[in-house]
Amino acid sequence: MTGIKRQGQKTLMLFAGRAYPELAEEVGRCLGIEPTPTSAYEFANGEIFVRFDESVRGSDAFVIQSHTAPINKWIMEQLIMIDALKRASAKRITVVVPFYGYARQDKKHRGREPISARLLADLFKTAGADRLMAVDLHTAQIQGFFDGPVDHLFALPLLADYLESKLDTSRITVVSPDAGRVRVAERWTDRLNSPLAIIHKRRDPMVANEVKVHEVVGDVAGRTCILVDDMIDTAGTITKAAEALLENGAAEVVVAATHAVFSGPAVDRLKNSPITEVVVTNTLPVPQDRRFDKLTVLTIAPLIARAINEVFEDGSVTSLFNGAS
């Protein structure tokens, strides 16, 4: 069935964009429903058309689309889906973005630059979204960009449970790959009750062309180092940080990240690196040709499904994380 009836005749309906339907279907299985049948295609000039094959009037609609490549196409499709739901009289529309596109453009570094993460939030609101749900936003301030409730989900409990089941937690040191990720790493240290180390990147004054030296701040000798980040894009930062840790005596390096962007040389860099294991979630699709032996992909679908159910039942999304936020 494509919707569930609740008390007061509330109806939950799930809608999946074409970017990553497998995740939406898995979320649906966790909820006991199927995504609503949808017709979607491109015209000859690339314009996207969307029409839902069932009535959505009065529904509590959840529109899932993870912003994978080609990212602009899938964002536009999601905006069109939201507009179609609004015009078809859905009662409430929640945008579910496991990976929020443009999240790294959350502030101006120099003049004449956009704040694209804010623009995207404005576009969702203009299209008709009432609520936003995302997993591990690049920065917490993005929650304030959307004019409405934002449910910020965290993959830390999922990733940490997996690592705790495999590693000796008494020998773990949590490592931030740069100064910008320290707050993320601190959440990990709180969860694992482990010490913190930081990779400090600086220019080598003895070498031209801005060569960076990676200095390790903290005790990592003989320790199992967990490098944590919200995403792995080209994997340059992560692999250089892992090399620096091993040069400073780390016993092994494990990487934990939520979003497997895996752009360009990322897979080759990770495969050829001294990293023992790379643990990510499936907020983004990881096709078989981008997988490798030391990669572990954990499913985020049950967490998203529980959050959707809490929103639908007017419950507490925060209660899912036991202080992880």
C-alpha positions as a Markdown table, in Angstrom:
| # | Residue | x | y | z |
|---|---|---|---|---|
| 1 | Met | 0.0 | 0.0 | 0.0 |
| 2 | Thr | 1.2 | 3.6 | -0.6 |
| 3 | Gly | -0.3 | 5.3 | 2.4 |
| 4 | Ile | -1.1 | 4.5 | 6.1 |
| 5 | Lys | -4.3 | 5.7 | 7.8 |
| 6 | Arg | -3.9 | 6.9 | 11.4 |
| 7 | Gln | -6.2 | 8.4 | 14.0 |
| 8 | Gly | -8.1 | 11.4 | 12.8 |
| 9 | Gln | -7.8 | 10.1 | 9.2 |
| 10 | Lys | -4.2 | 11.3 | 8.8 |
| 11 | Thr | -2.5 | 9.8 | 5.9 |
| 12 | Leu | 1.3 | 9.4 | 5.5 |
| 13 | Met | 2.5 | 9.3 | 1.8 |
| 14 | Leu | 6.0 | 8.8 | 0.7 |
| 15 | Phe | 7.3 | 10.2 | -2.6 |
| 16 | Ala | 10.6 | 9.2 | -4.2 |
| 17 | Gly | 12.6 | 11.2 | -6.7 |
| 18 | Arg | 14.6 | 9.4 | -9.4 |
| 19 | Ala | 18.1 | 10.2 | -8.0 |
| 20 | Tyr | 18.2 | 7.3 | -5.6 |
| 21 | Pro | 14.9 | 5.3 | -5.5 |
| 22 | Glu | 16.5 | 2.4 | -3.7 |
| 23 | Leu | 16.9 | 4.3 | -0.5 |
| 24 | Ala | 13.3 | 5.6 | -0.6 |
| 25 | Glu | 12.1 | 2.1 | -1.2 |
| 26 | Glu | 14.1 | 0.8 | 1.8 |
| 27 | Val | 12.7 | 3.7 | 4.0 |
| 28 | Gly | 9.2 | 2.6 | 2.8 |
| 29 | Arg | 9.8 | -1.0 | 3.8 |
| 30 | Cys | 10.8 | 0.2 | 7.3 |
| 31 | Leu | 7.6 | 2.2 | 7.4 |
| 32 | Gly | 5.4 | -0.6 | 5.9 |
| 33 | Ile | 4.5 | 1.4 | 2.9 |
| 34 | Glu | 5.6 | 1.9 | -0.7 |
| 35 | Pro | 6.5 | 5.2 | -2.4 |
| 36 | Thr | 3.5 | 6.6 | -4.3 |
| 37 | Pro | 3.6 | 5.8 | -8.0 |
| 38 | Thr | 4.9 | 8.7 | -9.9 |
| 39 | Ser | 5.4 | 9.6 | -13.6 |
| 40 | Ala | 8.5 | 11.5 | -14.2 |
| 41 | Tyr | 10.6 | 12.2 | -17.3 |
| 42 | Glu | 12.4 | 14.8 | -19.3 |
| 43 | Phe | 11.3 | 16.6 | -22.4 |
| 44 | Ala | 13.6 | 16.8 | -25.4 |
| 45 | Asn | 15.1 | 20.1 | -24.2 |
| 46 | Gly | 15.8 | 18.7 | -20.7 |
| 47 | Glu | 12.8 | 20.1 | -18.8 |
| 48 | Ile | 11.5 | 17.8 | -16.1 |
| 49 | Phe | 7.8 | 16.7 | -15.9 |
| 50 | Val | 6.3 | 15.1 | -12.7 |
| 51 | Arg | 2.8 | 13.8 | -12.1 |
| 52 | Phe | 1.6 | 11.6 | -9.2 |
| 53 | Asp | -0.6 | 8.7 | -10.2 |
| 54 | Glu | -2.7 | 8.8 | -7.0 |
| 55 | Ser | -4.6 | 11.5 | -5.1 |
| 56 | Val | -2.5 | 13.3 | -2.5 |
| 57 | Arg | -5.2 | 15.6 | -1.1 |
| 58 | Gly | -4.9 | 16.1 | 2.6 |
| 59 | Ser | -1.9 | 13.9 | 3.0 |
| 60 | Asp | 1.2 | 14.2 | 5.2 |
| 61 | Ala | 3.7 | 14.1 | 2.3 |
| 62 | Phe | 7.4 | 13.2 | 2.6 |
| 63 | Val | 9.5 | 13.8 | -0.5 |
| 64 | Ile | 12.8 | 11.9 | -0.5 |
| 65 | Gln | 15.6 | 12.9 | -2.8 |
| 66 | Ser | 19.3 | 12.6 | -2.1 |
| 67 | His | 21.4 | 15.3 | -3.9 |
| 68 | Thr | 23.8 | 13.1 | -5.9 |
| 69 | Ala | 25.3 | 13.8 | -9.3 |
| 70 | Pro | 24.0 | 15.3 | -11.5 |
| 71 | Ile | 23.1 | 17.4 | -8.5 |
| 72 | Asn | 21.3 | 20.3 | -10.2 |
| 73 | Lys | 19.0 | 18.0 | -12.1 |
| 74 | Trp | 17.9 | 16.2 | -9.0 |
| 75 | Ile | 17.4 | 19.3 | -6.9 |
| 76 | Met | 15.2 | 20.7 | -9.7 |
| 77 | Glu | 13.2 | 17.5 | -9.8 |
| 78 | Gln | 12.6 | 17.7 | -6.1 |
| 79 | Leu | 11.4 | 21.3 | -6.3 |
| 80 | Ile | 9.0 | 20.3 | -9.0 |
| 81 | Met | 7.7 | 17.4 | -6.9 |
| 82 | Ile | 7.1 | 19.8 | -4.0 |
| 83 | Asp | 5.2 | 22.2 | -6.3 |
| 84 | Ala | 3.1 | 19.4 | -7.6 |
| 85 | Leu | 2.2 | 18.3 | -4.1 |
| 86 | Lys | 1.3 | 21.8 | -3.0 |
| 87 | Arg | -1.0 | 22.3 | -6.1 |
| 88 | Ala | -2.6 | 18.9 | -5.5 |
| 89 | Ser | -3.6 | 20.0 | -1.9 |
| 90 | Ala | -1.2 | 17.9 | 0.2 |
| 91 | Lys | -1.8 | 19.0 | 3.8 |
| 92 | Arg | 1.9 | 19.1 | 4.9 |
| 93 | Ile | 5.0 | 18.7 | 2.8 |
| 94 | Thr | 8.3 | 17.5 | 4.4 |
| 95 | Val | 11.4 | 17.6 | 2.2 |
| 96 | Val | 13.7 | 14.7 | 3.1 |
| 97 | Val | 17.3 | 15.3 | 1.9 |
| 98 | Pro | 19.7 | 12.6 | 3.2 |
| 99 | Phe | 22.5 | 14.6 | 1.6 |
| 100 | Tyr | 21.8 | 18.3 | 1.4 |
| 101 | Gly | 23.3 | 19.8 | -1.8 |
| 102 | Tyr | 25.4 | 23.0 | -1.7 |
| 103 | Ala | 25.9 | 22.6 | 2.1 |
| 104 | Arg | 29.5 | 23.7 | 1.9 |
| 105 | Gln | 28.5 | 27.0 | 0.5 |
| 106 | Asp | 27.0 | 28.2 | 3.8 |
| 107 | Lys | 28.8 | 31.5 | 4.1 |
| 108 | Lys | 30.7 | 34.1 | 2.2 |
| 109 | His | 34.5 | 33.7 | 2.3 |
| 110 | Arg | 35.1 | 36.7 | 0.1 |
| 111 | Gly | 33.1 | 39.4 | -1.5 |
| 112 | Arg | 30.8 | 38.8 | -4.4 |
| 113 | Glu | 30.2 | 35.2 | -3.4 |
| 114 | Pro | 26.8 | 33.5 | -3.0 |
| 115 | Ile | 25.4 | 31.7 | 0.1 |
| 116 | Ser | 24.0 | 28.8 | -2.0 |
| 117 | Ala | 22.9 | 26.7 | 1.0 |
| 118 | Arg | 20.6 | 29.5 | 2.0 |
| 119 | Leu | 19.3 | 29.9 | -1.5 |
| 120 | Leu | 18.5 | 26.2 | -1.7 |
| 121 | Ala | 16.5 | 26.4 | 1.6 |
| 122 | Asp | 14.6 | 29.4 | 0.2 |
| 123 | Leu | 13.8 | 27.5 | -3.0 |
| 124 | Phe | 12.3 | 24.6 | -1.0 |
| 125 | Lys | 10.2 | 27.1 | 1.0 |
| 126 | Thr | 9.0 | 28.9 | -2.1 |
| 127 | Ala | 8.1 | 25.6 | -3.8 |
| 128 | Gly | 5.8 | 24.8 | -0.9 |
| 129 | Ala | 7.8 | 22.8 | 1.7 |
| 130 | Asp | 6.6 | 23.1 | 5.3 |
| 131 | Arg | 9.4 | 21.1 | 6.9 |
| 132 | Leu | 12.9 | 20.0 | 6.1 |
| 133 | Met | 14.7 | 16.8 | 7.2 |
| 134 | Ala | 18.4 | 16.2 | 6.5 |
| 135 | Val | 21.2 | 13.9 | 7.8 |
| 136 | Asp | 24.5 | 15.5 | 9.1 |
| 137 | Leu | 24.4 | 18.9 | 7.6 |
| 138 | His | 27.9 | 20.3 | 6.9 |
| 139 | Thr | 27.3 | 23.1 | 9.4 |
| 140 | Ala | 24.6 | 23.4 | 12.1 |
| 141 | Gln | 23.8 | 27.0 | 11.0 |
| 142 | Ile | 22.1 | 25.6 | 7.8 |
| 143 | Gln | 19.2 | 24.7 | 10.1 |
| 144 | Gly | 18.5 | 28.4 | 10.4 |
| 145 | Phe | 18.3 | 29.0 | 6.7 |
| 146 | Phe | 15.0 | 27.3 | 6.3 |
| 147 | Asp | 11.9 | 29.2 | 7.4 |
| 148 | Gly | 10.2 | 26.3 | 9.2 |
| 149 | Pro | 10.9 | 23.3 | 11.3 |
| 150 | Val | 14.1 | 21.4 | 10.5 |
| 151 | Asp | 14.8 | 17.9 | 11.7 |
| 152 | His | 18.6 | 17.4 | 11.8 |
| 153 | Leu | 19.4 | 13.7 | 11.9 |
| 154 | Phe | 22.8 | 12.3 | 13.0 |
| 155 | Ala | 24.5 | 9.2 | 11.8 |
| 156 | Leu | 26.9 | 9.1 | 14.7 |
| 157 | Pro | 25.0 | 6.5 | 16.7 |
| 158 | Leu | 24.9 | 4.2 | 13.7 |
| 159 | Leu | 28.6 | 4.6 | 12.9 |
| 160 | Ala | 29.7 | 4.4 | 16.5 |
| 161 | Asp | 27.7 | 1.3 | 17.3 |
| 162 | Tyr | 29.4 | -0.5 | 14.3 |
| 163 | Leu | 32.9 | 0.6 | 15.4 |
| 164 | Glu | 32.3 | -0.2 | 19.0 |
| 165 | Ser | 31.4 | -3.7 | 18.0 |
| 166 | Lys | 34.7 | -4.2 | 16.2 |
| 167 | Leu | 37.3 | -2.2 | 18.0 |
| 168 | Asp | 38.9 | -2.1 | 21.5 |
| 169 | Thr | 37.4 | 1.2 | 22.7 |
| 170 | Ser | 40.1 | 1.7 | 25.3 |
| 171 | Arg | 42.7 | 2.1 | 22.6 |
| 172 | Ile | 40.7 | 4.6 | 20.4 |
| 173 | Thr | 41.6 | 8.2 | 19.7 |
| 174 | Val | 39.1 | 10.2 | 17.8 |
| 175 | Val | 40.8 | 12.5 | 15.2 |
| 176 | Ser | 39.5 | 15.6 | 13.5 |
| 177 | Pro | 41.0 | 15.9 | 9.9 |
| 178 | Asp | 41.2 | 19.7 | 10.2 |
| 179 | Ala | 40.2 | 22.5 | 12.6 |
| 180 | Gly | 36.8 | 22.9 | 11.0 |
| 181 | Arg | 35.6 | 19.5 | 12.0 |
| 182 | Val | 36.6 | 19.7 | 15.7 |
| 183 | Arg | 32.9 | 20.0 | 16.8 |
| 184 | Val | 32.0 | 16.8 | 15.0 |
| 185 | Ala | 35.0 | 15.0 | 16.5 |
| 186 | Glu | 34.0 | 16.2 | 20.0 |
| 187 | Arg | 30.6 | 14.6 | 19.6 |
| 188 | Trp | 32.4 | 11.3 | 18.9 |
| 189 | Thr | 34.7 | 11.7 | 22.0 |
| 190 | Asp | 31.6 | 12.2 | 24.1 |
| 191 | Arg | 30.0 | 9.1 | 22.7 |
| 192 | Leu | 33.2 | 6.9 | 22.9 |
| 193 | Asn | 34.7 | 8.4 | 26.0 |
| 194 | Ser | 37.9 | 8.7 | 24.0 |
| 195 | Pro | 40.7 | 11.3 | 23.7 |
| 196 | Leu | 40.8 | 13.8 | 20.9 |
| 197 | Ala | 43.5 | 14.6 | 18.4 |
| 198 | Ile | 43.5 | 17.2 | 15.6 |
| 199 | Ile | 45.3 | 17.4 | 12.3 |
| 200 | His | 46.7 | 20.9 | 11.8 |
| 201 | Lys | 47.4 | 21.9 | 8.2 |
| 202 | Arg | 49.9 | 24.7 | 7.6 |
| 203 | Arg | 52.1 | 25.9 | 4.8 |
| 204 | Asp | 55.7 | 24.8 | 4.7 |
| 205 | Pro | 57.7 | 28.1 | 4.7 |
| 206 | Met | 60.7 | 26.3 | 3.2 |
| 207 | Val | 58.8 | 25.1 | 0.1 |
| 208 | Ala | 57.0 | 27.2 | -2.5 |
| 209 | Asn | 53.6 | 26.7 | -4.1 |
| 210 | Glu | 51.7 | 26.4 | -0.8 |
| 211 | Val | 52.8 | 22.8 | 0.1 |
| 212 | Lys | 51.0 | 21.9 | 3.3 |
| 213 | Val | 52.4 | 20.1 | 6.3 |
| 214 | His | 50.1 | 18.0 | 8.4 |
| 215 | Glu | 50.9 | 18.3 | 12.1 |
| 216 | Val | 49.2 | 16.0 | 14.6 |
| 217 | Val | 48.1 | 17.7 | 17.8 |
| 218 | Gly | 47.4 | 15.1 | 20.4 |
| 219 | Asp | 48.8 | 11.6 | 21.5 |
| 220 | Val | 48.2 | 9.0 | 18.8 |
| 221 | Ala | 51.2 | 6.7 | 19.2 |
| 222 | Gly | 50.1 | 3.1 | 19.5 |
| 223 | Arg | 46.4 | 4.1 | 19.2 |
| 224 | Thr | 43.6 | 3.1 | 16.9 |
| 225 | Cys | 42.7 | 6.4 | 15.3 |
| 226 | Ile | 39.2 | 7.1 | 14.1 |
| 227 | Leu | 39.2 | 9.9 | 11.5 |
| 228 | Val | 35.7 | 11.4 | 11.5 |
| 229 | Asp | 34.1 | 13.7 | 9.0 |
| 230 | Asp | 30.7 | 14.5 | 7.6 |
| 231 | Met | 31.6 | 13.6 | 4.0 |
| 232 | Ile | 34.4 | 12.2 | 1.8 |
| 233 | Asp | 34.5 | 14.0 | -1.5 |
| 234 | Thr | 37.9 | 13.6 | -3.3 |
| 235 | Ala | 39.4 | 12.0 | -0.2 |
| 236 | Gly | 42.5 | 14.2 | -0.4 |
| 237 | Thr | 42.2 | 15.5 | 3.1 |
| 238 | Ile | 41.4 | 12.2 | 4.7 |
| 239 | Thr | 44.2 | 10.2 | 3.1 |
| 240 | Lys | 46.8 | 12.9 | 3.9 |
| 241 | Ala | 45.6 | 12.9 | 7.5 |
| 242 | Ala | 45.8 | 9.2 | 7.7 |
| 243 | Glu | 49.4 | 9.2 | 6.5 |
| 244 | Ala | 50.3 | 11.9 | 9.1 |
| 245 | Leu | 48.8 | 9.8 | 11.8 |
| 246 | Leu | 50.8 | 6.7 | 10.9 |
| 247 | Glu | 53.9 | 8.8 | 10.6 |
| 248 | Asn | 53.3 | 9.8 | 14.2 |
| 249 | Gly | 53.0 | 6.3 | 15.4 |
| 250 | Ala | 49.3 | 5.4 | 15.2 |
| 251 | Ala | 48.7 | 1.6 | 15.2 |
| 252 | Glu | 46.0 | 1.9 | 12.6 |
| 253 | Val | 43.6 | 4.4 | 11.0 |
| 254 | Val | 39.8 | 3.9 | 10.5 |
| 255 | Val | 37.7 | 6.5 | 8.7 |
| 256 | Ala | 34.1 | 7.1 | 9.6 |
| 257 | Ala | 32.0 | 9.5 | 7.5 |
| 258 | Thr | 28.3 | 10.0 | 6.8 |
| 259 | His | 28.2 | 11.0 | 3.1 |
| 260 | Ala | 30.2 | 9.0 | 0.5 |
| 261 | Val | 30.4 | 11.6 | -2.2 |
| 262 | Phe | 33.5 | 9.9 | -3.7 |
| 263 | Ser | 34.2 | 12.4 | -6.5 |
| 264 | Gly | 37.0 | 11.9 | -9.1 |
| 265 | Pro | 40.1 | 10.2 | -7.6 |
| 266 | Ala | 38.5 | 9.4 | -4.2 |
| 267 | Val | 38.1 | 5.6 | -4.7 |
| 268 | Asp | 41.7 | 5.1 | -5.9 |
| 269 | Arg | 43.1 | 7.3 | -3.2 |
| 270 | Leu | 41.2 | 5.4 | -0.5 |
| 271 | Lys | 42.1 | 2.0 | -2.0 |
| 272 | Asn | 45.8 | 2.8 | -2.2 |
| 273 | Ser | 45.9 | 4.5 | 1.2 |
| 274 | Pro | 47.1 | 2.9 | 4.5 |
| 275 | Ile | 43.6 | 3.3 | 6.0 |
| 276 | Thr | 42.4 | 0.0 | 7.5 |
| 277 | Glu | 38.7 | 0.5 | 6.9 |
| 278 | Val | 36.4 | 3.2 | 5.5 |
| 279 | Val | 32.9 | 3.2 | 7.1 |
| 280 | Val | 30.1 | 5.3 | 5.5 |
| 281 | Thr | 26.3 | 5.4 | 5.3 |
| 282 | Asn | 24.1 | 5.1 | 2.2 |
| 283 | Thr | 22.8 | 8.7 | 2.3 |
| 284 | Leu | 24.2 | 8.7 | -1.3 |
| 285 | Pro | 24.3 | 5.8 | -3.7 |
| 286 | Val | 27.6 | 3.9 | -3.8 |
| 287 | Pro | 27.5 | 1.9 | -7.0 |
| 288 | Gln | 29.4 | -1.4 | -7.3 |
| 289 | Asp | 32.1 | 0.2 | -9.4 |
| 290 | Arg | 32.8 | 2.7 | -6.6 |
| 291 | Arg | 33.1 | 0.0 | -3.9 |
| 292 | Phe | 36.3 | -1.6 | -2.7 |
| 293 | Asp | 37.4 | -4.2 | -0.2 |
| 294 | Lys | 37.9 | -2.0 | 2.8 |
| 295 | Leu | 34.7 | -0.1 | 2.4 |
| 296 | Thr | 31.7 | -0.7 | 4.7 |
| 297 | Val | 28.4 | 0.9 | 3.9 |
| 298 | Leu | 25.8 | 1.1 | 6.6 |
| 299 | Thr | 22.1 | 1.8 | 5.9 |
| 300 | Ile | 20.6 | 5.0 | 7.1 |
| 301 | Ala | 17.1 | 4.0 | 6.1 |
| 302 | Pro | 15.8 | 2.8 | 9.5 |
| 303 | Leu | 16.9 | 6.1 | 11.1 |
| 304 | Ile | 15.1 | 8.2 | 8.4 |
| 305 | Ala | 12.0 | 6.0 | 8.7 |
| 306 | Arg | 11.9 | 6.4 | 12.5 |
| 307 | Ala | 12.3 | 10.2 | 12.1 |
| 308 | Ile | 9.5 | 10.3 | 9.5 |
| 309 | Asn | 7.2 | 8.3 | 11.8 |
| 310 | Glu | 8.0 | 10.7 | 14.8 |
| 311 | Val | 7.1 | 13.7 | 12.6 |
| 312 | Phe | 3.9 | 12.0 | 11.4 |
| 313 | Glu | 2.8 | 11.0 | 14.9 |
| 314 | Asp | 3.8 | 14.5 | 16.3 |
| 315 | Gly | 6.4 | 12.8 | 18.4 |
| 316 | Ser | 10.0 | 13.8 | 19.2 |
| 317 | Val | 12.8 | 13.4 | 16.6 |
| 318 | Thr | 15.4 | 14.6 | 19.2 |
| 319 | Ser | 14.6 | 11.6 | 21.4 |
| 320 | Leu | 16.1 | 9.3 | 18.7 |
| 321 | Phe | 19.6 | 10.5 | 19.4 |
| 322 | Asn | 20.1 | 10.3 | 23.2 |
| 323 | Gly | 22.2 | 13.5 | 23.3 |
| 324 | Ala | 24.1 | 12.9 | 20.0 |
| 325 | Ser | 23.0 | 16.3 | 18.8 |
